Amino acid sequence: MLKSWKFWSIVGTVAFVASSVGLSTSWGYVKTLFRWTGQTVRQNVPLDFEIERLETYINDARKELRQHEQAVARMQVEIEHLQDEVKSTRADVERAKAELRKLRDYLEQAKETGSATIGDRTYSKREIEAEIRRRLQRLQYLEDQLKLKETTLEKRTQALDQAKDAVEKSRLAIDKLIMHQQQLKEMKRLLDMQPEGTTFTVDASKLQEAQKLAQEIEIELRTRQRQREQMLSSGGEIRIELDDRPLEEQLREKLGD
C-alpha cells in the first residue's frame, strides 16, 4: 500500500510538472529525478559490501578464465592430432608418387614387350595404364586432403595463438585486479580508523565491471580521505612524505653500497 502511494505520488508530480512547464522540459526533470534517486541508493551501500561484491566478480572472472584455459588446452590437443594427420597424409602422398614412378617404368617396359612382370604376375600394357589412371586419381585425392588439412592446421594454429594471447591478458588483468582489491581492503581498514564520513556509489559486472568497480571504490576512498584530512586540519595536518629519490639512490641506501 505504501509503495502504491509513493508510485502514484510520483506520477502525480510528473503530471503536474508536465502540465506546468511542458513535456520536453518535464522529461528532463524526470530523468534527473531518477538519476538522483539511483545515486542516493548506491551511495548508501556499505563499502565493505562493495569490496566483497568486487571479490565475487573476480571469482566469476577466474572461473571464466579456467574455462578459457580448458578451451585452449583442447585446441592444443586437436592441433597435435591434426599435425599427425598432416604428417601421415604427406607420407601417403610421397608413397603414392613413388609407386607411380615404378608403374611408369613398367609401362615403358610394356610398350616395348607388350607386357611387364611385377612380382610373380605379368600385366599387359592396358592393365598397367588402367592401374596408373586409378592411382593418379588416388594421388589427386590425397593431395587435396593434404592441402585442406594444411590450410586447416594453419588457421587453427593462428586461432590458438590468438586464444593464448587473450587468456594471458585476462590472467594478467585478474592478477592486477586481485592486488587492487587487496589495496582497497587495506585503504578501507585504515579509513575505518578515522571518523565516519559519507558512503559510496558503484555499479559493475564480472571482470570488466569489477575493474570499473575497483576504480570507483579507490576514487571514493581517496575522496573521503581528503575530506577527513580537511575536517581534521584544525588539529594539524598529517603529512606523508614520499621518497622521490632516484631508484639507484634508494637501492644504494638499502644495500649499503
C-alpha atoms as an extended CHARMM CRD file, in Angstrom:
* protein
*
       257  EXT
         1         1  MET       CA              0.0000000000        0.0000000000        0.0000000000  PROA      1               0.0000000000
         2         2  LEU       CA              2.8310000000        2.3740000000        0.8990000000  PROA      2               0.0000000000
         3         3  LYS       CA              4.6780000000        1.5710000000       -2.3230000000  PROA      3               0.0000000000
         4         4  SER       CA              1.4990000000        2.1970000000       -4.3180000000  PROA      4               0.0000000000
         5         5  TRP       CA              1.0430000000        5.5520000000       -2.5990000000  PROA      5               0.0000000000
         6         6  LYS       CA              4.6090000000        6.5500000000       -3.4400000000  PROA      6               0.0000000000
         7         7  PHE       CA              4.1800000000        5.4760000000       -7.0570000000  PROA      7               0.0000000000
         8         8  TRP       CA              1.0180000000        7.4990000000       -7.5810000000  PROA      8               0.0000000000
         9         9  SER       CA              2.6260000000       10.4460000000       -5.8060000000  PROA      9               0.0000000000
        10        10  ILE       CA              5.4760000000       10.3890000000       -8.3190000000  PROA      10              0.0000000000
        11        11  VAL       CA              3.0310000000       10.0200000000      -11.2180000000  PROA      11              0.0000000000
        12        12  GLY       CA              1.0280000000       12.9660000000       -9.9310000000  PROA      12              0.0000000000
        13        13  THR       CA              4.1490000000       15.0770000000       -9.5470000000  PROA      13              0.0000000000
        14        14  VAL       CA              5.2900000000       14.2500000000      -13.0630000000  PROA      14              0.0000000000
        15        15  ALA       CA              1.8750000000       15.0620000000      -14.4950000000  PROA      15              0.0000000000
        16        16  PHE       CA              1.8070000000       18.3920000000      -12.6490000000  PROA      16              0.0000000000
        17        17  VAL       CA              5.3080000000       19.3220000000      -13.8700000000  PROA      17              0.0000000000
        18        18  ALA       CA              4.4200000000       18.3260000000      -17.4480000000  PROA      18              0.0000000000
        19        19  SER       CA              1.3300000000       20.4990000000      -17.4420000000  PROA      19              0.0000000000
        20        20  SER       CA              3.2550000000       23.4190000000      -15.9310000000  PROA      20              0.0000000000
        21        21  VAL       CA              6.4940000000       23.5670000000      -17.9190000000  PROA      21              0.0000000000
        22        22  GLY       CA              5.8030000000       21.4190000000      -20.9690000000  PROA      22              0.0000000000
        23        23  LEU       CA              6.5620000000       17.8080000000      -21.9470000000  PROA      23              0.0000000000
        24        24  SER       CA             10.1330000000       18.3620000000      -23.1830000000  PROA      24              0.0000000000
        25        25  THR       CA             11.2770000000       20.2300000000      -20.0760000000  PROA      25              0.0000000000
        26        26  SER       CA              9.4270000000       17.8890000000      -17.7180000000  PROA      26              0.0000000000
        27        27  TRP       CA             11.1860000000       14.8730000000      -19.2750000000  PROA      27              0.0000000000
        28        28  GLY       CA             14.4970000000       16.4320000000      -18.2880000000  PROA      28              0.0000000000
        29        29  TYR       CA             13.2040000000       16.7830000000      -14.7240000000  PROA      29              0.0000000000
        30        30  VAL       CA             12.1010000000       13.1360000000      -14.6990000000  PROA      30              0.0000000000
        31        31  LYS       CA             15.4830000000       11.8560000000      -15.8860000000  PROA      31              0.0000000000
        32        32  THR       CA             17.2690000000       13.9950000000      -13.3250000000  PROA      32              0.0000000000
        33        33  LEU       CA             14.9510000000       12.7370000000      -10.5760000000  PROA      33              0.0000000000
        34        34  PHE       CA             15.5890000000        9.0660000000      -11.3660000000  PROA      34              0.0000000000
        35        35  ARG       CA             19.3380000000        9.6170000000      -11.7200000000  PROA      35              0.0000000000
        36        36  TRP       CA             19.4440000000       11.4310000000       -8.3700000000  PROA      36              0.0000000000
        37        37  THR       CA             17.4070000000        8.6370000000       -6.7380000000  PROA      37              0.0000000000
        38        38  GLY       CA             19.7140000000        5.9520000000       -8.1350000000  PROA      38              0.0000000000
        39        39  GLN       CA             22.8080000000        7.7880000000       -6.9520000000  PROA      39              0.0000000000
        40        40  THR       CA             21.3220000000        8.1690000000       -3.4810000000  PROA      40              0.0000000000
        41        41  VAL       CA             20.6160000000        4.4310000000       -3.2610000000  PROA      41              0.0000000000
        42        42  ARG       CA             24.1260000000        3.4840000000       -4.4180000000  PROA      42              0.0000000000
        43        43  GLN       CA             25.7640000000        5.9310000000       -2.0430000000  PROA      43              0.0000000000
        44        44  ASN       CA             24.0890000000        4.1630000000        0.8860000000  PROA      44              0.0000000000
        45        45  VAL       CA             25.6090000000        0.7820000000        0.0140000000  PROA      45              0.0000000000
        46        46  PRO       CA             28.3410000000       -0.1100000000        2.5830000000  PROA      46              0.0000000000
        47        47  LEU       CA             31.8550000000       -0.1170000000        1.1920000000  PROA      47              0.0000000000
        48        48  ASP       CA             32.5930000000       -3.4570000000        2.8400000000  PROA      48              0.0000000000
        49        49  PHE       CA             29.7340000000       -4.9560000000        0.8530000000  PROA      49              0.0000000000
        50        50  GLU       CA             31.0120000000       -3.4020000000       -2.3680000000  PROA      50              0.0000000000
        51        51  ILE       CA             34.5130000000       -4.7590000000       -1.7820000000  PROA      51              0.0000000000
        52        52  GLU       CA             33.0460000000       -8.2340000000       -1.1990000000  PROA      52              0.0000000000
        53        53  ARG       CA             30.9860000000       -7.8010000000       -4.3560000000  PROA      53              0.0000000000
        54        54  LEU       CA             34.2130000000       -6.9620000000       -6.1700000000  PROA      54              0.0000000000
        55        55  GLU       CA             35.6830000000      -10.2400000000       -4.9000000000  PROA      55              0.0000000000
        56        56  THR       CA             32.6270000000      -12.0880000000       -6.2510000000  PROA      56              0.0000000000
        57        57  TYR       CA             33.1850000000      -10.5840000000       -9.6890000000  PROA      57              0.0000000000
        58        58  ILE       CA             36.8500000000      -11.5080000000       -9.5180000000  PROA      58              0.0000000000
        59        59  ASN       CA             35.9460000000      -15.1100000000       -8.6680000000  PROA      59              0.0000000000
        60        60  ASP       CA             33.4970000000      -15.1830000000      -11.5870000000  PROA      60              0.0000000000
        61        61  ALA       CA             36.2300000000      -13.8560000000      -13.8700000000  PROA      61              0.0000000000
        62        62  ARG       CA             38.6370000000      -16.5360000000      -12.6060000000  PROA      62              0.0000000000
        63        63  LYS       CA             36.0520000000      -19.2400000000      -13.3630000000  PROA      63              0.0000000000
        64        64  GLU       CA             35.6780000000      -17.8950000000      -16.8820000000  PROA      64              0.0000000000
        65        65  LEU       CA             39.4630000000      -17.8270000000      -17.2090000000  PROA      65              0.0000000000
        66        66  ARG       CA             39.6740000000      -21.5080000000      -16.2520000000  PROA      66              0.0000000000
        67        67  GLN       CA             37.0470000000      -22.3110000000      -18.8890000000  PROA      67              0.0000000000
        68        68  HSD       CA             39.0920000000      -20.4050000000      -21.4850000000  PROA      68              0.0000000000
        69        69  GLU       CA             42.2330000000      -22.2530000000      -20.4000000000  PROA      69              0.0000000000
        70        70  GLN       CA             40.4360000000      -25.5630000000      -20.8530000000  PROA      70              0.0000000000
        71        71  ALA       CA             39.3220000000      -24.4680000000      -24.3170000000  PROA      71              0.0000000000
        72        72  VAL       CA             42.9180000000      -23.5750000000      -25.1990000000  PROA      72              0.0000000000
        73        73  ALA       CA             44.0920000000      -26.9730000000      -23.9360000000  PROA      73              0.0000000000
        74        74  ARG       CA             41.5040000000      -28.7050000000      -26.1420000000  PROA      74              0.0000000000
        75        75  MET       CA             42.6570000000      -26.6580000000      -29.1300000000  PROA      75              0.0000000000
        76        76  GLN       CA             46.2580000000      -27.6960000000      -28.4720000000  PROA      76              0.0000000000
        77        77  VAL       CA             45.3110000000      -31.3880000000      -28.3930000000  PROA      77              0.0000000000
        78        78  GLU       CA             43.2400000000      -31.0400000000      -31.5750000000  PROA      78              0.0000000000
        79        79  ILE       CA             46.1240000000      -29.3040000000      -33.3240000000  PROA      79              0.0000000000
        80        80  GLU       CA             48.5240000000      -32.0620000000      -32.2640000000  PROA      80              0.0000000000
        81        81  HSD       CA             46.1800000000      -34.6570000000      -33.7720000000  PROA      81              0.0000000000
        82        82  LEU       CA             45.8470000000      -32.5820000000      -36.9300000000  PROA      82              0.0000000000
        83        83  GLN       CA             49.6220000000      -32.2950000000      -37.1830000000  PROA      83              0.0000000000
        84        84  ASP       CA             49.8540000000      -36.0830000000      -37.0210000000  PROA      84              0.0000000000
        85        85  GLU       CA             47.2260000000      -36.3520000000      -39.7590000000  PROA      85              0.0000000000
        86        86  VAL       CA             49.1230000000      -33.9010000000      -41.9630000000  PROA      86              0.0000000000
        87        87  LYS       CA             52.3350000000      -35.8460000000      -41.4300000000  PROA      87              0.0000000000
        88        88  SER       CA             50.6150000000      -39.1510000000      -42.2550000000  PROA      88              0.0000000000
        89        89  THR       CA             48.8490000000      -37.7720000000      -45.3440000000  PROA      89              0.0000000000
        90        90  ARG       CA             52.0780000000      -36.2090000000      -46.6020000000  PROA      90              0.0000000000
        91        91  ALA       CA             53.7680000000      -39.6070000000      -46.2620000000  PROA      91              0.0000000000
        92        92  ASP       CA             50.8900000000      -41.2210000000      -48.1980000000  PROA      92              0.0000000000
        93        93  VAL       CA             51.3590000000      -38.6680000000      -50.9890000000  PROA      93              0.0000000000
        94        94  GLU       CA             55.0720000000      -39.3840000000      -51.2420000000  PROA      94              0.0000000000
        95        95  ARG       CA             54.4330000000      -43.1340000000      -51.2110000000  PROA      95              0.0000000000
        96        96  ALA       CA             51.8180000000      -42.8150000000      -53.9520000000  PROA      96              0.0000000000
        97        97  LYS       CA             54.2290000000      -40.7890000000      -56.1010000000  PROA      97              0.0000000000
        98        98  ALA       CA             56.9770000000      -43.3540000000      -55.6300000000  PROA      98              0.0000000000
        99        99  GLU       CA             54.6360000000      -46.1800000000      -56.6770000000  PROA      99              0.0000000000
       100       100  LEU       CA             53.5450000000      -44.2050000000      -59.7430000000  PROA      100             0.0000000000
       101       101  ARG       CA             57.1770000000      -43.7580000000      -60.7710000000  PROA      101             0.0000000000
       102       102  LYS       CA             57.6400000000      -47.5340000000      -60.6330000000  PROA      102             0.0000000000
       103       103  LEU       CA             54.4630000000      -48.0820000000      -62.6350000000  PROA      103             0.0000000000
       104       104  ARG       CA             55.7080000000      -45.5880000000      -65.2170000000  PROA      104             0.0000000000
       105       105  ASP       CA             58.8610000000      -47.6530000000      -65.6180000000  PROA      105             0.0000000000
       106       106  TYR       CA             56.7800000000      -50.8470000000      -66.0040000000  PROA      106             0.0000000000
       107       107  LEU       CA             54.6360000000      -49.0430000000      -68.6010000000  PROA      107             0.0000000000
       108       108  GLU       CA             57.7430000000      -48.1730000000      -70.6520000000  PROA      108             0.0000000000
       109       109  GLN       CA             58.7560000000      -51.8180000000      -70.4740000000  PROA      109             0.0000000000
       110       110  ALA       CA             55.2610000000      -52.9360000000      -71.5610000000  PROA      110             0.0000000000
       111       111  LYS       CA             55.3650000000      -50.5820000000      -74.5450000000  PROA      111             0.0000000000
       112       112  GLU       CA             58.4120000000      -52.4310000000      -75.8190000000  PROA      112             0.0000000000
       113       113  THR       CA             57.4740000000      -56.0300000000      -74.9730000000  PROA      113             0.0000000000
       114       114  GLY       CA             53.6790000000      -55.8230000000      -74.7380000000  PROA      114             0.0000000000
       115       115  SER       CA             53.7030000000      -56.7470000000      -71.0380000000  PROA      115             0.0000000000
       116       116  ALA       CA             55.6220000000      -56.3230000000      -67.7860000000  PROA      116             0.0000000000
       117       117  THR       CA             56.2250000000      -58.6580000000      -64.8590000000  PROA      117             0.0000000000
       118       118  ILE       CA             55.5120000000      -57.1870000000      -61.4340000000  PROA      118             0.0000000000
       119       119  GLY       CA             56.2660000000      -59.5560000000      -58.5920000000  PROA      119             0.0000000000
       120       120  ASP       CA             55.1170000000      -63.0050000000      -59.6850000000  PROA      120             0.0000000000
       121       121  ARG       CA             52.4790000000      -61.7540000000      -62.1420000000  PROA      121             0.0000000000
       122       122  THR       CA             52.6070000000      -60.4490000000      -65.6700000000  PROA      122             0.0000000000
       123       123  TYR       CA             50.4680000000      -57.4630000000      -66.7060000000  PROA      123             0.0000000000
       124       124  SER       CA             49.6020000000      -56.1530000000      -70.1110000000  PROA      124             0.0000000000
       125       125  LYS       CA             50.1940000000      -52.5740000000      -71.2200000000  PROA      125             0.0000000000
       126       126  ARG       CA             46.4690000000      -51.8210000000      -70.9450000000  PROA      126             0.0000000000
       127       127  GLU       CA             46.2720000000      -53.1920000000      -67.4050000000  PROA      127             0.0000000000
       128       128  ILE       CA             49.2200000000      -51.0740000000      -66.3120000000  PROA      128             0.0000000000
       129       129  GLU       CA             47.6790000000      -47.9550000000      -67.8760000000  PROA      129             0.0000000000
       130       130  ALA       CA             44.3990000000      -48.6270000000      -66.0490000000  PROA      130             0.0000000000
       131       131  GLU       CA             46.2760000000      -49.0400000000      -62.7710000000  PROA      131             0.0000000000
       132       132  ILE       CA             48.1740000000      -45.7940000000      -63.3690000000  PROA      132             0.0000000000
       133       133  ARG       CA             44.9220000000      -43.8960000000      -64.0070000000  PROA      133             0.0000000000
       134       134  ARG       CA             43.4300000000      -45.3070000000      -60.7990000000  PROA      134             0.0000000000
       135       135  ARG       CA             46.4790000000      -44.3860000000      -58.8020000000  PROA      135             0.0000000000
       136       136  LEU       CA             46.5540000000      -40.8790000000      -60.3150000000  PROA      136             0.0000000000
       137       137  GLN       CA             43.0220000000      -40.3430000000      -59.0270000000  PROA      137             0.0000000000
       138       138  ARG       CA             44.1030000000      -41.6420000000      -55.6260000000  PROA      138             0.0000000000
       139       139  LEU       CA             47.1020000000      -39.2980000000      -55.6380000000  PROA      139             0.0000000000
       140       140  GLN       CA             44.9020000000      -36.3270000000      -56.5370000000  PROA      140             0.0000000000
       141       141  TYR       CA             42.5650000000      -37.1910000000      -53.6560000000  PROA      141             0.0000000000
       142       142  LEU       CA             45.4910000000      -37.4280000000      -51.2230000000  PROA      142             0.0000000000
       143       143  GLU       CA             46.9320000000      -34.1100000000      -52.4040000000  PROA      143             0.0000000000
       144       144  ASP       CA             43.5470000000      -32.4110000000      -51.9890000000  PROA      144             0.0000000000
       145       145  GLN       CA             43.2330000000      -33.8420000000      -48.4890000000  PROA      145             0.0000000000
       146       146  LEU       CA             46.7580000000      -32.7340000000      -47.6170000000  PROA      146             0.0000000000
       147       147  LYS       CA             46.1040000000      -29.1910000000      -48.8400000000  PROA      147             0.0000000000
       148       148  LEU       CA             42.8470000000      -28.9990000000      -46.8730000000  PROA      148             0.0000000000
       149       149  LYS       CA             44.4630000000      -30.3080000000      -43.6950000000  PROA      149             0.0000000000
       150       150  GLU       CA             47.4510000000      -27.9530000000      -44.0210000000  PROA      150             0.0000000000
       151       151  THR       CA             45.1340000000      -24.9720000000      -44.5010000000  PROA      151             0.0000000000
       152       152  THR       CA             43.0230000000      -26.0310000000      -41.5280000000  PROA      152             0.0000000000
       153       153  LEU       CA             46.1440000000      -26.5450000000      -39.4190000000  PROA      153             0.0000000000
       154       154  GLU       CA             47.4160000000      -23.0750000000      -40.2810000000  PROA      154             0.0000000000
       155       155  LYS       CA             44.1320000000      -21.4210000000      -39.3490000000  PROA      155             0.0000000000
       156       156  ARG       CA             43.7620000000      -23.4420000000      -36.1450000000  PROA      156             0.0000000000
       157       157  THR       CA             47.3210000000      -22.5520000000      -35.1410000000  PROA      157             0.0000000000
       158       158  GLN       CA             46.6140000000      -18.8580000000      -35.6840000000  PROA      158             0.0000000000
       159       159  ALA       CA             43.4190000000      -19.1550000000      -33.6360000000  PROA      159             0.0000000000
       160       160  LEU       CA             45.3510000000      -20.9200000000      -30.8820000000  PROA      160             0.0000000000
       161       161  ASP       CA             47.9490000000      -18.1500000000      -30.7570000000  PROA      161             0.0000000000
       162       162  GLN       CA             45.2120000000      -15.5330000000      -30.5020000000  PROA      162             0.0000000000
       163       163  ALA       CA             43.4500000000      -17.5310000000      -27.7830000000  PROA      163             0.0000000000
       164       164  LYS       CA             46.6860000000      -17.8590000000      -25.8050000000  PROA      164             0.0000000000
       165       165  ASP       CA             47.2690000000      -14.1110000000      -26.0100000000  PROA      165             0.0000000000
       166       166  ALA       CA             43.7110000000      -13.3840000000      -24.8740000000  PROA      166             0.0000000000
       167       167  VAL       CA             43.9680000000      -15.8240000000      -21.9600000000  PROA      167             0.0000000000
       168       168  GLU       CA             47.3170000000      -14.3890000000      -20.8820000000  PROA      168             0.0000000000
       169       169  LYS       CA             45.9760000000      -10.8200000000      -20.9890000000  PROA      169             0.0000000000
       170       170  SER       CA             42.9430000000      -11.8970000000      -18.9820000000  PROA      170             0.0000000000
       171       171  ARG       CA             45.1610000000      -13.6720000000      -16.4350000000  PROA      171             0.0000000000
       172       172  LEU       CA             47.3430000000      -10.5920000000      -16.0050000000  PROA      172             0.0000000000
       173       173  ALA       CA             44.2710000000       -8.3570000000      -15.6650000000  PROA      173             0.0000000000
       174       174  ILE       CA             42.7970000000      -10.6350000000      -12.9900000000  PROA      174             0.0000000000
       175       175  ASP       CA             46.0930000000      -10.7690000000      -11.0730000000  PROA      175             0.0000000000
       176       176  LYS       CA             46.2910000000       -6.9880000000      -11.2050000000  PROA      176             0.0000000000
       177       177  LEU       CA             42.6970000000       -6.7110000000      -10.0480000000  PROA      177             0.0000000000
       178       178  ILE       CA             43.3170000000       -9.0660000000       -7.1220000000  PROA      178             0.0000000000
       179       179  MET       CA             46.2060000000       -6.8720000000       -5.9820000000  PROA      179             0.0000000000
       180       180  HSD       CA             43.9870000000       -3.8280000000       -6.4160000000  PROA      180             0.0000000000
       181       181  GLN       CA             41.3030000000       -5.4130000000       -4.2700000000  PROA      181             0.0000000000
       182       182  GLN       CA             43.8250000000       -6.0820000000       -1.5120000000  PROA      182             0.0000000000
       183       183  GLN       CA             44.8970000000       -2.4520000000       -1.6660000000  PROA      183             0.0000000000
       184       184  LEU       CA             41.2780000000       -1.3590000000       -1.4050000000  PROA      184             0.0000000000
       185       185  LYS       CA             40.7540000000       -3.5690000000        1.6380000000  PROA      185             0.0000000000
       186       186  GLU       CA             43.7770000000       -2.0020000000        3.2960000000  PROA      186             0.0000000000
       187       187  MET       CA             42.5790000000        1.5060000000        2.4110000000  PROA      187             0.0000000000
       188       188  LYS       CA             39.1660000000        0.6840000000        3.8890000000  PROA      188             0.0000000000
       189       189  ARG       CA             40.7690000000       -0.7040000000        7.0590000000  PROA      189             0.0000000000
       190       190  LEU       CA             42.7660000000        2.4760000000        7.5080000000  PROA      190             0.0000000000
       191       191  LEU       CA             39.7180000000        4.5800000000        6.7340000000  PROA      191             0.0000000000
       192       192  ASP       CA             37.7280000000        2.7950000000        9.4450000000  PROA      192             0.0000000000
       193       193  MET       CA             40.2660000000        4.0310000000       11.9890000000  PROA      193             0.0000000000
       194       194  GLN       CA             39.2220000000        7.6120000000       11.2730000000  PROA      194             0.0000000000
       195       195  PRO       CA             35.8910000000        9.4320000000       11.9310000000  PROA      195             0.0000000000
       196       196  GLU       CA             32.9060000000        8.3260000000        9.8630000000  PROA      196             0.0000000000
       197       197  GLY       CA             32.0860000000       10.0050000000        6.5820000000  PROA      197             0.0000000000
       198       198  THR       CA             29.9010000000        9.6440000000        3.5340000000  PROA      198             0.0000000000
       199       199  THR       CA             29.0280000000        6.4730000000        1.6280000000  PROA      199             0.0000000000
       200       200  PHE       CA             29.9710000000        5.2730000000       -1.8500000000  PROA      200             0.0000000000
       201       201  THR       CA             28.3980000000        4.5070000000       -5.2380000000  PROA      201             0.0000000000
       202       202  VAL       CA             29.3450000000        1.6310000000       -7.5410000000  PROA      202             0.0000000000
       203       203  ASP       CA             27.9860000000       -0.4780000000      -10.4000000000  PROA      203             0.0000000000
       204       204  ALA       CA             29.8650000000       -3.3270000000      -12.1250000000  PROA      204             0.0000000000
       205       205  SER       CA             29.7390000000       -6.9120000000      -13.5480000000  PROA      205             0.0000000000
       206       206  LYS       CA             32.3700000000       -9.6950000000      -13.7540000000  PROA      206             0.0000000000
       207       207  LEU       CA             35.8700000000       -8.7550000000      -14.9260000000  PROA      207             0.0000000000
       208       208  GLN       CA             35.1710000000       -5.5080000000      -16.8130000000  PROA      208             0.0000000000
       209       209  GLU       CA             32.6120000000       -4.3610000000      -14.2720000000  PROA      209             0.0000000000
       210       210  ALA       CA             34.9200000000       -5.4260000000      -11.4450000000  PROA      210             0.0000000000
       211       211  GLN       CA             37.7040000000       -3.2740000000      -12.8900000000  PROA      211             0.0000000000
       212       212  LYS       CA             35.3550000000       -0.3210000000      -13.1290000000  PROA      212             0.0000000000
       213       213  LEU       CA             34.1100000000       -1.0010000000       -9.6140000000  PROA      213             0.0000000000
       214       214  ALA       CA             37.6410000000       -1.1360000000       -8.2310000000  PROA      214             0.0000000000
       215       215  GLN       CA             38.4510000000        2.2400000000       -9.7840000000  PROA      215             0.0000000000
       216       216  GLU       CA             35.2980000000        3.8220000000       -8.3730000000  PROA      216             0.0000000000
       217       217  ILE       CA             35.9870000000        2.4330000000       -4.9020000000  PROA      217             0.0000000000
       218       218  GLU       CA             39.5070000000        3.8010000000       -4.9650000000  PROA      218             0.0000000000
       219       219  ILE       CA             38.3340000000        7.2460000000       -6.0920000000  PROA      219             0.0000000000
       220       220  GLU       CA             35.7210000000        7.3780000000       -3.3500000000  PROA      220             0.0000000000
       221       221  LEU       CA             38.1400000000        6.2340000000       -0.6610000000  PROA      221             0.0000000000
       222       222  ARG       CA             40.6910000000        8.8350000000       -1.6930000000  PROA      222             0.0000000000
       223       223  THR       CA             37.9500000000       11.4780000000       -1.7380000000  PROA      223             0.0000000000
       224       224  ARG       CA             36.8390000000       10.5690000000        1.7680000000  PROA      224             0.0000000000
       225       225  GLN       CA             40.4260000000       10.5690000000        2.9160000000  PROA      225             0.0000000000
       226       226  ARG       CA             40.8480000000       14.0790000000        1.5590000000  PROA      226             0.0000000000
       227       227  GLN       CA             37.6060000000       15.2310000000        3.1720000000  PROA      227             0.0000000000
       228       228  ARG       CA             38.5650000000       13.8830000000        6.5480000000  PROA      228             0.0000000000
       229       229  GLU       CA             42.0060000000       15.3680000000        6.3640000000  PROA      229             0.0000000000
       230       230  GLN       CA             40.3450000000       18.7400000000        5.7470000000  PROA      230             0.0000000000
       231       231  MET       CA             37.9620000000       18.1900000000        8.6910000000  PROA      231             0.0000000000
       232       232  LEU       CA             40.8780000000       17.3360000000       10.9700000000  PROA      232             0.0000000000
       233       233  SER       CA             43.0980000000       20.1430000000        9.6840000000  PROA      233             0.0000000000
       234       234  SER       CA             42.4700000000       22.1600000000       12.8520000000  PROA      234             0.0000000000
       235       235  GLY       CA             44.3310000000       19.5030000000       14.8360000000  PROA      235             0.0000000000
       236       236  GLY       CA             47.2880000000       19.6050000000       12.4760000000  PROA      236             0.0000000000
       237       237  GLU       CA             47.5740000000       18.0210000000        9.0750000000  PROA      237             0.0000000000
       238       238  ILE       CA             49.2220000000       14.6160000000        8.8450000000  PROA      238             0.0000000000
       239       239  ARG       CA             51.7410000000       14.8700000000        6.0440000000  PROA      239             0.0000000000
       240       240  ILE       CA             53.0500000000       11.8120000000        4.2760000000  PROA      240             0.0000000000
       241       241  GLU       CA             56.4890000000       12.2030000000        2.8220000000  PROA      241             0.0000000000
       242       242  LEU       CA             57.1330000000       10.2760000000       -0.3800000000  PROA      242             0.0000000000
       243       243  ASP       CA             60.5880000000        9.1020000000       -1.3230000000  PROA      243             0.0000000000
       244       244  ASP       CA             61.0940000000       10.7410000000       -4.7330000000  PROA      244             0.0000000000
       245       245  ARG       CA             64.7860000000        9.9560000000       -4.9410000000  PROA      245             0.0000000000
       246       246  PRO       CA             66.0780000000        8.0170000000       -7.9590000000  PROA      246             0.0000000000
       247       247  LEU       CA             65.7190000000        4.2580000000       -7.7390000000  PROA      247             0.0000000000
       248       248  GLU       CA             69.5150000000        3.7560000000       -7.8590000000  PROA      248             0.0000000000
       249       249  GLU       CA             69.9910000000        6.0160000000       -4.8240000000  PROA      249             0.0000000000
       250       250  GLN       CA             67.3100000000        4.1320000000       -2.8670000000  PROA      250             0.0000000000
       251       251  LEU       CA             68.9880000000        0.8210000000       -3.7310000000  PROA      251             0.0000000000
       252       252  ARG       CA             72.4070000000        2.0690000000       -2.5960000000  PROA      252             0.0000000000
       253       253  GLU       CA             70.9230000000        3.1390000000        0.7240000000  PROA      253             0.0000000000
       254       254  LYS       CA             69.1270000000       -0.1830000000        1.2980000000  PROA      254             0.0000000000
       255       255  LEU       CA             72.0510000000       -2.3310000000        0.1720000000  PROA      255             0.0000000000
       256       256  GLY       CA             74.7120000000       -0.2430000000        1.8770000000  PROA      256             0.0000000000
       257       257  ASP       CA             76.7630000000        0.1870000000       -1.2900000000  PROA      257             0.0000000000
